[in-house]
Amino acid sequence: MSNITRRSLLKRAAALSVGSMIAARGSPVFAQETTIKVGTLKLIHGITPYFYSKFAPAGTTIEVIPFESPTDGKDAVVTGTVDFGIYGLAAATLGAAAGQPGSRW
């Protein structure tokens, strides 16, 4: 049985995302200026998206949008205000408890 740690999972996910960005550089989508909106929480563990621009391909701008609560961030993802967000189970749990749409993942 394989023992996968959180660190190894994050390393694999980062490698896959960077690899897919590099592979897509020749794509017409990346030939133009692209802005990716990333939602995160106003907490110290939500600092990671602020470093994404160091690894983004040329022509890609990372716009970080901070949120006060995971539910606010989840709502932004559901409505398309941000392209993706860095949230955990709390966003789905709090949203579902409040009866908000998009909380049944």
N, CA and C atoms as a LAMMPS dump frame, in Angstrom:
ITEM: TIMESTEP
0
ITEM: NUMBER OF ATOMS
315
ITEM: BOX BOUNDS ff ff ff
-5.0000000000000000e+02 5.0000000000000000e+02
-5.0000000000000000e+02 5.0000000000000000e+02
-5.0000000000000000e+02 5.0000000000000000e+02
ITEM: ATOMS id mol type element x y z
1 1 1 N 0.848 -1.18 0
2 1 2 C 0 0 0
3 1 3 C 0.886 1.232 0
4 2 1 N 0.556 2.188 -0.832
5 2 2 C 1.345 3.398 -0.984
6 2 3 C 0.958 4.415 0.083
7 3 1 N 1.965 4.995 0.72
8 3 2 C 1.721 6.017 1.727
9 3 3 C 1.994 7.377 1.106
10 4 1 N 0.933 8.099 0.755
11 4 2 C 1.07 9.399 0.115
12 4 3 C 0.911 10.483 1.174
13 5 1 N 1.943 11.318 1.291
14 5 2 C 1.886 12.417 2.242
15 5 3 C 1.32 13.657 1.571
16 6 1 N 0.902 14.603 2.366
17 6 2 C 0.376 15.854 1.831
18 6 3 C 1.457 16.569 1.019
19 7 1 N 2.682 16.537 1.508
20 7 2 C 3.786 17.204 0.818
21 7 3 C 4.029 16.59 -0.556
22 8 1 N 4.042 15.253 -0.636
23 8 2 C 4.278 14.612 -1.928
24 8 3 C 3.114 14.866 -2.885
25 9 1 N 1.904 14.919 -2.358
26 9 2 C 0.742 15.21 -3.197
27 9 3 C 0.823 16.63 -3.755
28 10 1 N 1.212 17.592 -2.904
29 10 2 C 1.352 18.974 -3.364
30 10 3 C 2.472 19.107 -4.393
31 11 1 N 3.575 18.391 -4.199
32 11 2 C 4.667 18.427 -5.169
33 11 3 C 4.211 17.888 -6.52
34 12 1 N 3.468 16.799 -6.508
35 12 2 C 2.966 16.215 -7.755
36 12 3 C 1.99 17.158 -8.451
37 13 1 N 1.094 17.767 -7.668
38 13 2 C 0.12 18.694 -8.246
39 13 3 C 0.81 19.908 -8.85
40 14 1 N 1.814 20.431 -8.164
41 14 2 C 2.552 21.58 -8.686
42 14 3 C 3.294 21.21 -9.962
43 15 1 N 3.915 20.043 -9.971
44 15 2 C 4.645 19.604 -11.164
45 15 3 C 3.701 19.415 -12.348
46 16 1 N 2.529 18.846 -12.103
47 16 2 C 1.556 18.658 -13.182
48 16 3 C 1.039 19.992 -13.717
49 17 1 N 0.755 20.934 -12.822
50 17 2 C 0.229 22.212 -13.292
51 17 3 C 1.284 23.006 -14.048
52 18 1 N 2.52 23.001 -13.562
53 18 2 C 3.595 23.699 -14.274
54 18 3 C 3.861 23.009 -15.61
55 19 1 N 3.848 21.686 -15.603
56 19 2 C 4.062 20.938 -16.843
57 19 3 C 2.989 21.223 -17.874
58 20 1 N 1.747 21.313 -17.438
59 20 2 C 0.676 21.594 -18.394
60 20 3 C 0.768 23.022 -18.92
61 21 1 N 1.214 23.959 -18.068
62 21 2 C 1.406 25.334 -18.548
63 21 3 C 2.517 25.395 -19.591
64 22 1 N 3.597 24.677 -19.34
65 22 2 C 4.721 24.664 -20.284
66 22 3 C 4.293 24.014 -21.595
67 23 1 N 3.546 22.923 -21.506
68 23 2 C 3.095 22.226 -22.709
69 23 3 C 2.133 23.082 -23.526
70 24 1 N 1.379 23.922 -22.848
71 24 2 C 0.377 24.735 -23.539
72 24 3 C 0.924 26.068 -24.044
73 25 1 N 2.194 26.342 -23.826
74 25 2 C 2.757 27.629 -24.261
75 25 3 C 2.584 27.863 -25.752
76 26 1 N 2.673 26.826 -26.537
77 26 2 C 2.503 26.975 -27.979
78 26 3 C 1.052 27.106 -28.388
79 27 1 N 0.156 26.923 -27.465
80 27 2 C -1.276 26.998 -27.739
81 27 3 C -1.685 28.435 -28.052
82 28 1 N -2.646 28.629 -28.964
83 28 2 C -3.12 29.981 -29.263
84 28 3 C -3.695 30.694 -28.046
85 29 1 N -4.17 29.935 -27.074
86 29 2 C -4.729 30.543 -25.875
87 29 3 C -3.655 31.324 -25.126
88 30 1 N -2.425 30.782 -25.092
89 30 2 C -1.361 31.438 -24.371
90 30 3 C -0.575 32.406 -25.25
91 31 1 N -0.958 32.555 -26.495
92 31 2 C -0.281 33.5 -27.383
93 31 3 C -0.686 34.929 -27.033
94 32 1 N -1.797 35.099 -26.357
95 32 2 C -2.288 36.413 -25.96
96 32 3 C -2.021 36.624 -24.473
97 33 1 N -2.169 37.866 -24.066
98 33 2 C -2.073 38.154 -22.642
99 33 3 C -3.245 37.484 -21.927
100 34 1 N -2.963 36.803 -20.84
101 34 2 C -3.989 36.092 -20.093
102 34 3 C -3.923 36.516 -18.636
103 35 1 N -5.082 36.761 -18.04
104 35 2 C -5.158 37.063 -16.613
105 35 3 C -5.93 35.949 -15.932
106 36 1 N -5.326 35.39 -14.904
107 36 2 C -5.963 34.344 -14.111
108 36 3 C -6.27 34.928 -12.745
109 37 1 N -7.542 34.895 -12.361
110 37 2 C -7.959 35.422 -11.062
111 37 3 C -8.022 34.274 -10.064
112 38 1 N -7.26 34.421 -8.986
113 38 2 C -7.165 33.386 -7.96
114 38 3 C -7.702 33.945 -6.651
115 39 1 N -8.639 33.249 -6.06
116 39 2 C -9.18 33.652 -4.765
117 39 3 C -8.46 32.925 -3.647
118 40 1 N -8.198 33.616 -2.559
119 40 2 C -7.559 33.014 -1.393
120 40 3 C -8.076 33.7 -0.138
121 41 1 N -7.762 33.136 0.995
122 41 2 C -8.2 33.707 2.261
123 41 3 C -7.168 34.688 2.8
124 42 1 N -7.623 35.628 3.617
125 42 2 C -6.731 36.605 4.25
126 42 3 C -6.106 35.997 5.502
127 43 1 N -5.413 34.896 5.306
128 43 2 C -4.723 34.198 6.392
129 43 3 C -3.321 33.861 5.923
130 44 1 N -2.432 33.585 6.844
131 44 2 C -1.045 33.32 6.479
132 44 3 C -0.915 32.082 5.589
133 45 1 N -1.741 31.074 5.801
134 45 2 C -1.638 29.886 4.952
135 45 3 C -2.272 30.112 3.576
136 46 1 N -2.838 31.288 3.348
137 46 2 C -3.376 31.631 2.041
138 46 3 C -2.414 32.482 1.222
139 47 1 N -1.138 32.494 1.602
140 47 2 C -0.148 33.348 0.939
141 47 3 C 0.372 32.747 -0.375
142 48 1 N 0.227 31.463 -0.568
143 48 2 C 0.799 30.779 -1.733
144 48 3 C 0.439 31.409 -3.075
145 49 1 N -0.812 31.778 -3.335
146 49 2 C -1.137 32.357 -4.648
147 49 3 C -0.347 33.621 -4.999
148 50 1 N 0.164 34.307 -3.987
149 50 2 C 0.943 35.513 -4.255
150 50 3 C 2.283 35.195 -4.932
151 51 1 N 2.679 33.93 -4.938
152 51 2 C 3.932 33.517 -5.574
153 51 3 C 3.703 32.851 -6.937
154 52 1 N 2.452 32.665 -7.335
155 52 2 C 2.157 31.999 -8.602
156 52 3 C 2.764 32.723 -9.802
157 53 1 N 2.814 34.038 -9.747
158 53 2 C 3.311 34.798 -10.906
159 53 3 C 4.775 34.492 -11.208
160 54 1 N 5.535 34.037 -10.215
161 54 2 C 6.943 33.676 -10.449
162 54 3 C 7.063 32.45 -11.346
163 55 1 N 6.026 31.628 -11.391
164 55 2 C 6.065 30.38 -12.153
165 55 3 C 5.138 30.389 -13.365
166 56 1 N 4.447 31.487 -13.569
167 56 2 C 3.507 31.579 -14.692
168 56 3 C 4.271 31.804 -15.995
169 57 1 N 3.761 31.278 -17.093
170 57 2 C 4.413 31.49 -18.386
171 57 3 C 4.32 32.952 -18.82
172 58 1 N 5.166 33.316 -19.749
173 58 2 C 5.174 34.687 -20.259
174 58 3 C 3.801 35.039 -20.811
175 59 1 N 3.352 36.236 -20.553
176 59 2 C 2.053 36.678 -21.039
177 59 3 C 0.906 36.352 -20.114
178 60 1 N 1.2 35.734 -18.976
179 60 2 C 0.157 35.368 -18.024
180 60 3 C 0.301 36.215 -16.766
181 61 1 N -0.779 36.86 -16.392
182 61 2 C -0.811 37.67 -15.181
183 61 3 C -1.68 36.967 -14.159
184 62 1 N -1.195 36.902 -12.931
185 62 2 C -1.954 36.295 -11.837
186 62 3 C -2.507 37.426 -10.971
187 63 1 N -3.82 37.484 -10.85
188 63 2 C -4.471 38.475 -10
189 63 3 C -5.021 37.754 -8.777
190 64 1 N -4.503 38.098 -7.604
191 64 2 C -4.927 37.447 -6.36
192 64 3 C -6.005 38.303 -5.706
193 65 1 N -7.124 37.652 -5.395
194 65 2 C -8.25 38.34 -4.763
195 65 3 C -8.475 37.702 -3.389
196 66 1 N -8.191 38.455 -2.308
197 66 2 C -8.36 37.896 -0.956
198 66 3 C -9.814 37.976 -0.479
199 67 1 N -10.216 36.97 0.298
200 67 2 C -11.563 36.918 0.858
201 67 3 C -11.491 36.739 2.365
202 68 1 N -12.533 37.215 3.042
203 68 2 C -12.601 37.13 4.501
204 68 3 C -12.963 35.726 4.994
205 69 1 N -13.803 35.017 4.227
206 69 2 C -14.249 33.693 4.669
207 69 3 C -14.228 32.715 3.499
208 70 1 N -14.116 31.42 3.809
209 70 2 C -14.143 30.415 2.749
210 70 3 C -15.451 30.443 1.955
211 71 1 N -16.551 30.778 2.618
212 71 2 C -17.838 30.831 1.929
213 71 3 C -17.857 31.947 0.884
214 72 1 N -17.283 33.104 1.224
215 72 2 C -17.2 34.197 0.252
216 72 3 C -16.372 33.77 -0.959
217 73 1 N -15.27 33.079 -0.709
218 73 2 C -14.428 32.603 -1.797
219 73 3 C -15.126 31.573 -2.654
220 74 1 N -15.852 30.668 -2.012
221 74 2 C -16.615 29.655 -2.752
222 74 3 C -17.658 30.304 -3.636
223 75 1 N -18.324 31.319 -3.106
224 75 2 C -19.324 32.041 -3.899
225 75 3 C -18.679 32.702 -5.117
226 76 1 N -17.477 33.232 -4.949
227 76 2 C -16.777 33.875 -6.067
228 76 3 C -16.441 32.857 -7.158
229 77 1 N -16.065 31.647 -6.765
230 77 2 C -15.777 30.599 -7.749
231 77 3 C -17.05 30.192 -8.467
232 78 1 N -18.133 29.998 -7.719
233 78 2 C -19.406 29.565 -8.294
234 78 3 C -19.953 30.608 -9.274
235 79 1 N -19.817 31.888 -8.944
236 79 2 C -20.344 32.947 -9.806
237 79 3 C -19.392 33.345 -10.925
238 80 1 N -18.143 32.852 -10.886
239 80 2 C -17.183 33.164 -11.935
240 80 3 C -16.401 34.447 -11.7
241 81 1 N -16.501 35.014 -10.512
242 81 2 C -15.735 36.215 -10.176
243 81 3 C -14.244 35.912 -10.168
244 82 1 N -13.871 34.711 -9.725
245 82 2 C -12.489 34.24 -9.79
246 82 3 C -12.466 32.946 -10.597
247 83 1 N -11.296 32.642 -11.175
248 83 2 C -11.173 31.428 -11.978
249 83 3 C -11.066 30.179 -11.109
250 84 1 N -10.345 30.282 -10.007
251 84 2 C -10.296 29.19 -9.044
252 84 3 C -9.901 29.742 -7.696
253 85 1 N -10.079 28.942 -6.656
254 85 2 C -9.795 29.414 -5.306
255 85 3 C -9.077 28.366 -4.488
256 86 1 N -8.439 28.834 -3.453
257 86 2 C -7.696 27.971 -2.548
258 86 3 C -8.511 27.866 -1.253
259 87 1 N -9.403 26.889 -1.21
260 87 2 C -10.273 26.704 -0.057
261 87 3 C -10.36 25.214 0.242
262 88 1 N -10.808 24.908 1.407
263 88 2 C -10.912 23.509 1.784
264 88 3 C -12.339 23.095 2.033
265 89 1 N -12.474 22.118 2.848
266 89 2 C -13.774 21.552 3.176
267 89 3 C -14.674 22.565 3.873
268 90 1 N -14.072 23.531 4.553
269 90 2 C -14.862 24.518 5.291
270 90 3 C -15.801 25.289 4.373
271 91 1 N -15.352 25.616 3.169
272 91 2 C -16.193 26.379 2.244
273 91 3 C -17.466 25.609 1.909
274 92 1 N -17.323 24.341 1.594
275 92 2 C -18.49 23.526 1.255
276 92 3 C -19.376 23.307 2.482
277 93 1 N -18.772 23.056 3.618
278 93 2 C -19.533 22.782 4.831
279 93 3 C -20.319 24.01 5.287
280 94 1 N -19.644 25.164 5.345
281 94 2 C -20.312 26.387 5.772
282 94 3 C -21.39 26.809 4.782
283 95 1 N -21.108 26.668 3.495
284 95 2 C -22.092 27.032 2.477
285 95 3 C -23.31 26.132 2.518
286 96 1 N -23.082 24.833 2.668
287 96 2 C -24.2 23.889 2.731
288 96 3 C -25.044 24.133 3.984
289 97 1 N -24.383 24.447 5.098
290 97 2 C -25.115 24.706 6.34
291 97 3 C -25.991 25.951 6.216
292 98 1 N -25.533 26.908 5.404
293 98 2 C -26.308 28.14 5.199
294 98 3 C -27.311 27.997 4.056
295 99 1 N -27.336 26.821 3.384
296 99 2 C -28.274 26.597 2.295
297 99 3 C -27.908 27.323 1.015
298 100 1 N -26.633 27.619 0.832
299 100 2 C -26.197 28.355 -0.344
300 100 3 C -26.081 27.448 -1.565
301 101 1 N -26.363 27.984 -2.754
302 101 2 C -26.206 27.179 -3.971
303 101 3 C -24.729 26.902 -4.253
304 102 1 N -24.476 25.808 -4.937
305 102 2 C -23.099 25.452 -5.29
306 102 3 C -22.342 24.789 -4.158
307 103 1 N -23.013 24.442 -3.073
308 103 2 C -22.344 23.862 -1.919
309 103 3 C -22.334 22.352 -1.925
310 104 1 N -22.983 21.756 -2.896
311 104 2 C -23.025 20.29 -2.958
312 104 3 C -21.981 19.798 -3.94
313 105 1 N -20.767 19.635 -3.478
314 105 2 C -19.675 19.181 -4.328
315 105 3 C -19.56 17.741 -4.151
